[in-house]
Amino acid sequence: MEKLKKKLALYEAQLEESFARSRDTNERLKDTHERLLRTAAEFENFKKRAGRERTTSRSSAARSCSRTSCPSPTTSSARSITPSSTISSR
């Protein structure tokens, strides 16, 4: 009978250790899952922010080009030279 009690105590200790490891593993799994969800959300936010910045940068560059380096058709010096004026000057 004493031998059975010792085995029972051993099994109970092993069971408790197994439960403790299971709880620890479960906590680590929850932490990892939460980190993964946060990382995925941060990545989605990054993609949205990068898209907005890309759009803003393109539109800013287009505005800058139209204001500075790209002449508009009404103020172009090439507009004053027409094919008829070139022909008549010969």
LUMDO-549334 format. One record per residue: residue number from 1; x, y, z of N, C-alpha, C in turn. Coordinates in steps of 0.1 Angstrom, whole numbers. Layout:
# residues N
pt num:NUM, n.east:X, n.north:Y, n.up:Z, ca.east:X, ca.north:Y, ca.up:Z, c.east:X, c.north:Y, c.up:Z
...
END
This chain:
# residues 90
pt num:1, n.east:8, n.north:-12, n.up:0, ca.east:0, ca.north:0, ca.up:0, c.east:9, c.north:12, c.up:0
pt num:2, n.east:20, n.north:12, n.up:7, ca.east:29, ca.north:23, ca.up:8, c.east:35, c.north:26, c.up:-6
pt num:3, n.east:37, n.north:15, n.up:-13, ca.east:43, ca.north:17, ca.up:-26, c.east:34, c.north:24, c.up:-36
pt num:4, n.east:21, n.north:21, n.up:-35, ca.east:10, ca.north:28, ca.up:-43, c.east:9, c.north:43, c.up:-39
pt num:5, n.east:10, n.north:46, n.up:-27, ca.east:9, ca.north:60, ca.up:-22, c.east:21, c.north:68, c.up:-28
pt num:6, n.east:33, n.north:62, n.up:-28, ca.east:45, ca.north:68, ca.up:-34, c.east:43, c.north:71, c.up:-49
pt num:7, n.east:38, n.north:61, n.up:-56, ca.east:35, ca.north:62, ca.up:-70, c.east:25, c.north:73, c.up:-73
pt num:8, n.east:15, n.north:73, n.up:-65, ca.east:4, ca.north:83, ca.up:-66, c.east:10, c.north:97, c.up:-64
pt num:9, n.east:18, n.north:99, n.up:-54, ca.east:24, ca.north:112, ca.up:-51, c.east:33, c.north:116, c.up:-63
pt num:10, n.east:41, n.north:106, n.up:-68, ca.east:50, ca.north:109, ca.up:-79, c.east:41, c.north:113, c.up:-91
pt num:11, n.east:31, n.north:106, n.up:-94, ca.east:22, ca.north:110, ca.up:-106, c.east:15, c.north:123, c.up:-104
pt num:12, n.east:11, n.north:126, n.up:-92, ca.east:5, ca.north:139, ca.up:-89, c.east:16, c.north:151, c.up:-91
pt num:13, n.east:28, n.north:148, n.up:-87, ca.east:38, ca.north:158, ca.up:-89, c.east:41, c.north:160, c.up:-104
pt num:14, n.east:42, n.north:149, n.up:-111, ca.east:44, ca.north:150, ca.up:-125, c.east:33, c.north:157, c.up:-132
pt num:15, n.east:21, n.north:154, n.up:-128, ca.east:9, ca.north:161, ca.up:-133, c.east:9, c.north:176, c.up:-131
pt num:16, n.east:12, n.north:180, n.up:-118, ca.east:13, ca.north:194, ca.up:-115, c.east:24, c.north:201, c.up:-123
pt num:17, n.east:35, n.north:194, n.up:-125, ca.east:46, ca.north:200, ca.up:-133, c.east:42, c.north:202, c.up:-147
pt num:18, n.east:34, n.north:192, n.up:-152, ca.east:29, ca.north:193, ca.up:-166, c.east:19, c.north:204, c.up:-167
pt num:19, n.east:11, n.north:206, n.up:-158, ca.east:1, ca.north:217, ca.up:-158, c.east:9, c.north:231, c.up:-157
pt num:20, n.east:19, n.north:231, n.up:-149, ca.east:27, ca.north:244, ca.up:-148, c.east:34, c.north:247, c.up:-162
pt num:21, n.east:39, n.north:237, n.up:-168, ca.east:46, ca.north:239, ca.up:-181, c.east:35, c.north:243, c.up:-191
pt num:22, n.east:23, n.north:237, n.up:-191, ca.east:13, ca.north:240, ca.up:-200, c.east:8, c.north:254, c.up:-198
pt num:23, n.east:7, n.north:259, n.up:-186, ca.east:3, ca.north:273, ca.up:-183, c.east:13, c.north:282, c.up:-189
pt num:24, n.east:26, n.north:279, n.up:-186, ca.east:37, ca.north:287, ca.up:-191, c.east:37, c.north:288, c.up:-206
pt num:25, n.east:35, n.north:277, n.up:-213, ca.east:35, ca.north:276, ca.up:-227, c.east:23, c.north:284, c.up:-233
pt num:26, n.east:12, n.north:283, n.up:-226, ca.east:0, ca.north:290, ca.up:-230, c.east:2, c.north:305, c.up:-229
pt num:27, n.east:9, n.north:310, n.up:-219, ca.east:12, ca.north:324, ca.up:-217, c.east:21, c.north:329, c.up:-228
pt num:28, n.east:31, n.north:321, n.up:-231, ca.east:41, ca.north:325, ca.up:-241, c.east:34, c.north:326, c.up:-255
pt num:29, n.east:25, n.north:316, n.up:-257, ca.east:17, ca.north:316, ca.up:-270, c.east:9, c.north:328, c.up:-271
pt num:30, n.east:2, n.north:332, n.up:-260, ca.east:-6, ca.north:344, ca.up:-260, c.east:2, c.north:357, c.up:-263
pt num:31, n.east:14, n.north:358, n.up:-256, ca.east:23, ca.north:369, ca.up:-258, c.east:27, c.north:370, c.up:-273
pt num:32, n.east:31, n.north:358, n.up:-278, ca.east:36, ca.north:358, ca.up:-292, c.east:25, c.north:362, c.up:-302
pt num:33, n.east:13, n.north:357, n.up:-299, ca.east:1, ca.north:360, ca.up:-308, c.east:-2, c.north:375, c.up:-307
pt num:34, n.east:-1, n.north:381, n.up:-295, ca.east:-4, ca.north:395, ca.up:-294, c.east:7, c.north:403, c.up:-302
pt num:35, n.east:20, n.north:399, n.up:-300, ca.east:30, ca.north:406, ca.up:-307, c.east:28, c.north:405, c.up:-322
pt num:36, n.east:24, n.north:393, n.up:-327, ca.east:22, ca.north:391, ca.up:-341, c.east:11, c.north:400, c.up:-346
pt num:37, n.east:0, n.north:401, n.up:-339, ca.east:-11, ca.north:410, ca.up:-343, c.east:-7, c.north:424, c.up:-343
pt num:38, n.east:1, n.north:428, n.up:-333, ca.east:6, ca.north:442, ca.up:-333, c.east:15, c.north:445, c.up:-345
pt num:39, n.east:23, n.north:436, n.up:-348, ca.east:33, ca.north:437, ca.up:-359, c.east:25, c.north:438, c.up:-372
pt num:40, n.east:15, n.north:429, n.up:-374, ca.east:7, ca.north:430, ca.up:-386, c.east:-1, c.north:443, c.up:-387
pt num:41, n.east:-6, n.north:448, n.up:-376, ca.east:-13, ca.north:461, ca.up:-376, c.east:-3, c.north:472, c.up:-379
pt num:42, n.east:9, n.north:472, n.up:-374, ca.east:19, ca.north:482, ca.up:-376, c.east:23, c.north:482, c.up:-391
pt num:43, n.east:24, n.north:470, n.up:-397, ca.east:28, ca.north:468, ca.up:-411, c.east:17, c.north:474, c.up:-420
pt num:44, n.east:4, n.north:471, n.up:-417, ca.east:-7, ca.north:477, ca.up:-424, c.east:-7, c.north:492, c.up:-423
pt num:45, n.east:-4, n.north:498, n.up:-412, ca.east:-3, ca.north:512, ca.up:-410, c.east:8, c.north:518, c.up:-418
pt num:46, n.east:19, n.north:511, n.up:-418, ca.east:31, ca.north:515, ca.up:-426, c.east:27, c.north:516, c.up:-441
pt num:47, n.east:21, n.north:505, n.up:-446, ca.east:17, ca.north:505, ca.up:-460, c.east:8, c.north:517, c.up:-463
pt num:48, n.east:-2, n.north:519, n.up:-455, ca.east:-11, ca.north:531, ca.up:-457, c.east:-4, c.north:544, c.up:-457
pt num:49, n.east:5, n.north:545, n.up:-447, ca.east:13, ca.north:558, ca.up:-446, c.east:22, c.north:560, c.up:-458
pt num:50, n.east:29, n.north:549, n.up:-462, ca.east:38, ca.north:550, ca.up:-473, c.east:30, c.north:554, c.up:-486
pt num:51, n.east:18, n.north:548, n.up:-487, ca.east:10, ca.north:551, ca.up:-499, c.east:6, c.north:566, c.up:-499
pt num:52, n.east:2, n.north:571, n.up:-487, ca.east:-2, ca.north:585, ca.up:-486, c.east:10, c.north:594, c.up:-489
pt num:53, n.east:22, n.north:590, n.up:-484, ca.east:34, ca.north:598, ca.up:-486, c.east:38, c.north:598, c.up:-501
pt num:54, n.east:36, n.north:587, n.up:-507, ca.east:40, ca.north:585, ca.up:-521, c.east:31, c.north:594, c.up:-529
pt num:55, n.east:18, n.north:594, n.up:-526, ca.east:8, ca.north:603, ca.up:-533, c.east:11, c.north:617, c.up:-531
pt num:56, n.east:14, n.north:621, n.up:-519, ca.east:17, ca.north:635, ca.up:-516, c.east:30, c.north:639, c.up:-523
pt num:57, n.east:40, n.north:631, n.up:-523, ca.east:52, ca.north:634, ca.up:-529, c.east:51, c.north:636, c.up:-544
pt num:58, n.east:43, n.north:627, n.up:-550, ca.east:41, ca.north:628, ca.up:-565, c.east:33, c.north:641, c.up:-568
pt num:59, n.east:23, n.north:644, n.up:-561, ca.east:15, ca.north:656, ca.up:-564, c.east:23, c.north:668, c.up:-561
pt num:60, n.east:31, n.north:668, n.up:-550, ca.east:40, ca.north:679, ca.up:-547, c.east:50, c.north:681, c.up:-558
pt num:61, n.east:56, n.north:670, n.up:-563, ca.east:66, ca.north:671, ca.up:-574, c.east:59, c.north:676, c.up:-587
pt num:62, n.east:47, n.north:672, n.up:-589, ca.east:40, ca.north:677, ca.up:-601, c.east:37, c.north:692, c.up:-600
pt num:63, n.east:33, n.north:696, n.up:-588, ca.east:30, ca.north:711, ca.up:-586, c.east:43, c.north:719, c.up:-588
pt num:64, n.east:54, n.north:713, n.up:-582, ca.east:67, ca.north:720, ca.up:-583, c.east:72, c.north:721, c.up:-597
pt num:65, n.east:70, n.north:711, n.up:-605, ca.east:74, ca.north:710, ca.up:-619, c.east:66, c.north:720, c.up:-627
pt num:66, n.east:53, n.north:721, n.up:-624, ca.east:44, ca.north:730, ca.up:-632, c.east:47, c.north:744, c.up:-628
pt num:67, n.east:52, n.north:747, n.up:-616, ca.east:54, ca.north:761, ca.up:-612, c.east:68, c.north:766, c.up:-617
pt num:68, n.east:78, n.north:757, n.up:-617, ca.east:92, ca.north:762, ca.up:-619, c.east:98, c.north:758, c.up:-632
pt num:69, n.east:100, n.north:746, n.up:-635, ca.east:108, ca.north:742, ca.up:-646, c.east:100, c.north:739, c.up:-659
pt num:70, n.east:88, n.north:736, n.up:-658, ca.east:80, ca.north:732, ca.up:-669, c.east:72, c.north:745, c.up:-674
pt num:71, n.east:75, n.north:751, n.up:-685, ca.east:68, ca.north:763, ca.up:-689, c.east:54, c.north:760, c.up:-694
pt num:72, n.east:45, n.north:769, n.up:-691, ca.east:31, ca.north:766, ca.up:-695, c.east:30, c.north:771, c.up:-709
pt num:73, n.east:20, n.north:766, n.up:-716, ca.east:18, ca.north:769, ca.up:-731, c.east:16, c.north:784, c.up:-733
pt num:74, n.east:10, n.north:791, n.up:-724, ca.east:7, ca.north:805, ca.up:-727, c.east:20, c.north:814, c.up:-724
pt num:75, n.east:29, n.north:810, n.up:-717, ca.east:41, ca.north:818, ca.up:-714, c.east:54, c.north:813, c.up:-721
pt num:76, n.east:52, n.north:803, n.up:-729, ca.east:64, ca.north:797, ca.up:-736, c.east:70, c.north:806, c.up:-746
pt num:77, n.east:83, n.north:807, n.up:-747, ca.east:89, ca.north:815, ca.up:-757, c.east:88, c.north:808, c.up:-770
pt num:78, n.east:86, n.north:795, n.up:-771, ca.east:84, ca.north:788, ca.up:-783, c.east:71, c.north:792, c.up:-790
pt num:79, n.east:62, n.north:797, n.up:-783, ca.east:49, ca.north:801, ca.up:-788, c.east:50, c.north:813, c.up:-797
pt num:80, n.east:60, n.north:822, n.up:-794, ca.east:61, ca.north:834, ca.up:-802, c.east:67, c.north:831, c.up:-816
pt num:81, n.east:74, n.north:819, n.up:-817, ca.east:80, ca.north:815, ca.up:-830, c.east:70, c.north:806, c.up:-837
pt num:82, n.east:64, n.north:810, n.up:-847, ca.east:54, ca.north:802, ca.up:-854, c.east:60, c.north:799, c.up:-868
pt num:83, n.east:55, n.north:788, n.up:-874, ca.east:60, ca.north:785, ca.up:-887, c.east:59, c.north:796, c.up:-897
pt num:84, n.east:48, n.north:804, n.up:-897, ca.east:46, ca.north:815, ca.up:-907, c.east:57, c.north:826, c.up:-905
pt num:85, n.east:60, n.north:829, n.up:-893, ca.east:70, ca.north:839, ca.up:-891, c.east:84, c.north:835, c.up:-895
pt num:86, n.east:86, n.north:822, n.up:-894, ca.east:99, ca.north:817, ca.up:-898, c.east:100, c.north:817, c.up:-913
pt num:87, n.east:90, n.north:814, n.up:-920, ca.east:90, ca.north:813, ca.up:-935, c.east:91, c.north:827, c.up:-941
pt num:88, n.east:84, n.north:837, n.up:-935, ca.east:84, ca.north:850, ca.up:-940, c.east:97, c.north:857, c.up:-938
pt num:89, n.east:105, n.north:853, n.up:-928, ca.east:117, ca.north:860, ca.up:-926, c.east:128, c.north:855, c.up:-935
pt num:90, n.east:126, n.north:845, n.up:-943, ca.east:137, ca.north:840, ca.up:-952, c.east:138, c.north:848, c.up:-964
END
